[in-house]
């Protein structure tokens, strides 16, 4: 058994992001993502084949969506489900502190 400190500090430079895979099983991946003033590259969109449930554990982050709600800002303790092929990008993260995300990736449901 391995213990994980979800809120432990990570020293990153502005604009850096670190992704740590916490768990992988068939059809499931859990990640801890630490972002320091990070944004997605210009004109880049995530377009994933899987659903992603994401929660903010520290800091805050704003996601921009190509279709649907234009912008969504997640504060500490807030989460949302991003359906497969919902094009999105990270517009901004906390300007003063690291933003810590918990992301769970899993297959989309058939009834969408």
Protein Blocks (a to p, Z undefined) as FASTA:
>chain_A
ZZddfkbccdddehiacdddfbdcehiacdddddehiacdehiacddfbdcddddfehcd
ddddfbhjfbdcddehiacdddehiacddfbdcfkbccddddddddddfkZZ
